Amino acid sequence: MDVDDAELDLRTRLNGETAKLIWPELERHFARGAVIRVDQSLDLIDVAVSVSEDDKEKVEAWMKSGLVDHPSMEDAKDWVERQPDFWSVVVAPWVLIQEVSEDS
């Protein structure tokens, strides 16, 4: 299996493990610092693959630009009030989340 096949298998597996959750289902993960917010401009699976493969350069660039980060208490309060849906995928020890956009 070459690198492209391995990444495709990882991408397929992560895509299959993606679930739509609501904030109350994510709160305990937030409380233990395991939630990573992914901006809607990024593909959640692309980010999950990069995190899983420990692609520090790519992940650090996203973090520096604010596209991938740990949510703040203000984010959590907003989500408690609005109760949006999130796409989520676990890349241990992290739970990557992305708010579902209105048009998805």
Secondary structure, DSSP 8 states (H G I E B T S, - for coil): --HHHHHHHHHHHHHHT-EEEEHHHHHHHHHTT-EEEE-TTS-HHHHHHHHHTT-HHHHHHHHHTTSEE---HHHHHHHHHH--EEEEEEETTEEEEEE--TT-
